[in-house]
Amino acid sequence: MTALPTAAQAALAAVVLTAATTDVRRREIPNWLTLGGIVAGLVLHTGLYGWQGLKFASIGLGLAALIFIPIFLMRWLGGGDIKLMGAIGALAGAENMFVVFVLDALLAATAALVLIIFKGRLLRTLRNMTRMFSKDRAPELEAGNEQSLGLPRAVTIAAGTFVFLWLLHSATK
């Protein structure tokens, strides 16, 4: 993990907390928030560290795009989730964004499994997994579809980000 200035940590926390709140309430992550987070990361790091800061934020944003645009094109995540990870990349940098990605993946998998079992959809989900890459996949496999599981992904992204911030804080003690 790479150290982050307090301002970047605060902006990161504010962005993911707001995203989680709006995702739960309205099932959307507003563009003003995600694009604002991207701009904040680029401006903040450039202001603090000059060209090196711009490079740091740009590589984080670029890695987020490299990882998440293909996932968006497969329709496994919505556009707001992808832009949120871009904001995290710009604010936290590539290495830290990757840590958040791993933490989020673990938390999202756990939450999805609990939701699948709770809603009695285990067998249906297992059948659908064989069709994830096919063109005739079930509508419930599409991010944002009303038949989908309905897991607000910004919540697990925010949780992963807060775990990352906690780990970062613990490592500096």
C-alpha positions in Angstrom: 0.0 0.0 0.0 1.1 3.5 -0.8 0.8 6.3 1.8 -1.9 8.9 1.0 -2.1 12.5 2.2 -4.9 13.2 4.7 -6.8 15.3 2.1 -6.9 12.4 -0.4 -8.1 10.0 2.4 -10.8 12.4 3.4 -12.0 13.0 -0.2 -11.9 9.2 -0.8 -14.0 8.6 2.3 -16.5 11.3 1.3 -16.9 10.1 -2.3 -17.5 6.4 -1.4 -19.8 7.2 1.5 -21.9 9.5 -0.6 -21.9 6.9 -3.5 -23.1 4.1 -1.1 -25.8 6.3 0.3 -27.2 7.3 -3.1 -26.9 3.7 -4.4 -29.0 2.4 -1.5 -31.6 5.2 -1.8 -31.9 5.7 -5.5 -30.0 2.8 -7.1 -27.7 5.2 -8.9 -24.3 6.8 -8.4 -24.4 10.4 -9.7 -22.0 11.5 -12.4 -21.3 14.7 -10.5 -19.9 12.6 -7.7 -17.8 10.2 -9.6 -16.5 12.7 -12.2 -15.9 15.1 -9.3 -13.9 12.5 -7.5 -11.8 11.9 -10.6 -11.1 15.6 -11.0 -10.4 16.0 -7.3 -7.9 13.2 -7.4 -6.1 14.6 -10.5 -6.1 18.2 -9.1 -5.2 17.3 -5.5 -2.3 15.1 -6.4 -1.0 17.5 -9.0 -1.3 20.4 -6.5 0.6 18.5 -3.8 3.2 16.7 -5.9 3.3 18.4 -9.3 3.8 16.2 -12.4 4.6 13.1 -10.2 1.2 13.6 -8.5 -0.5 13.9 -11.9 1.2 10.7 -13.0 0.2 9.0 -9.7 -3.5 9.9 -10.1 -3.6 9.2 -13.9 -2.1 5.7 -13.5 -4.7 4.9 -10.8 -7.4 6.1 -13.1 -6.0 4.2 -16.0 -5.7 1.0 -14.1 -9.3 1.3 -13.0 -10.3 1.8 -16.6 -8.2 -1.2 -17.7 -9.8 -3.5 -15.1 -13.4 -2.2 -15.1 -14.3 -1.2 -18.6 -14.3 -4.9 -19.8 -16.5 -5.8 -16.8 -18.9 -3.0 -17.8 -18.9 -4.2 -21.4 -19.9 -7.7 -20.2 -22.7 -5.9 -18.3 -21.6 -7.4 -15.0 -21.3 -3.9 -13.3 -23.1 -0.6 -14.0 -21.5 2.5 -15.3 -21.7 4.3 -12.0 -19.8 1.5 -10.3 -17.1 1.7 -12.9 -16.8 5.5 -12.7 -16.6 5.2 -8.9 -13.6 2.9 -9.2 -12.1 5.4 -11.5 -12.5 8.1 -8.8 -10.9 5.7 -6.3 -8.0 5.1 -8.7 -7.5 8.9 -9.2 -7.7 9.6 -5.4 -5.8 6.6 -4.1 -3.4 5.6 -6.9 -3.0 2.3 -8.8 -1.6 0.2 -6.0 -4.2 1.3 -3.5 -7.1 1.1 -6.0 -6.0 -2.6 -6.6 -6.2 -3.2 -2.9 -9.7 -1.7 -2.7 -10.6 -3.8 -5.8 -9.6 -7.1 -4.0 -11.3 -6.1 -0.8 -14.5 -5.1 -2.6 -14.4 -8.4 -4.6 -14.2 -10.4 -1.4 -16.9 -8.4 0.3 -19.2 -8.4 -2.7 -18.9 -12.2 -3.2 -19.7 -12.7 0.5 -22.7 -10.3 0.3 -23.9 -11.9 -2.9 -23.7 -15.4 -1.5 -25.7 -14.4 1.5 -28.3 -12.6 -0.6 -28.6 -15.6 -3.0 -29.2 -18.0 -0.2 -31.5 -15.6 1.7 -33.6 -15.1 -1.5 -33.6 -18.9 -2.3 -31.9 -18.4 -5.6 -28.9 -20.8 -5.2 -29.8 -23.4 -7.8 -31.0 -20.7 -10.2 -27.7 -18.8 -9.8 -25.6 -21.9 -10.3 -27.5 -22.6 -13.6 -27.0 -19.0 -14.7 -23.3 -19.2 -14.0 -22.9 -21.6 -16.9 -24.5 -18.9 -19.2 -22.5 -15.9 -18.0 -20.5 -15.6 -21.2 -23.2 -16.7 -23.7 -25.3 -14.3 -25.7 -28.5 -15.9 -24.5 -27.8 -15.3 -20.8 -30.7 -14.6 -18.4 -31.7 -10.9 -17.9 -31.0 -11.3 -14.2 -27.3 -11.5 -15.0 -27.3 -7.9 -16.4 -26.3 -5.2 -14.0 -29.2 -2.9 -13.2 -31.9 -5.3 -14.5 -35.0 -5.5 -12.3 -34.6 -9.3 -12.2 -31.0 -9.1 -11.0 -30.1 -9.8 -7.4 -30.2 -6.1 -6.6 -26.9 -5.8 -4.6 -26.0 -2.0 -4.4 -22.4 -2.4 -5.4 -21.3 1.0 -4.1 -21.9 -0.3 -0.6 -19.3 -3.1 -0.9 -17.0 -0.7 -2.8 -17.3 1.8 0.1 -16.8 -1.0 2.7 -13.7 -2.2 0.9 -12.4 1.4 0.8 -13.0 1.9 4.5 -11.2 -1.4 5.2 -8.3 -0.1 3.0 -8.2 3.2 4.9 -8.2 1.4 8.2 -5.3 -0.9 7.0 -3.5 2.2 5.8 -3.9 4.0 9.1 -2.8 0.8 11.0 0.3 0.5 8.9 1.4 4.0 9.7 1.3 3.5 13.5 
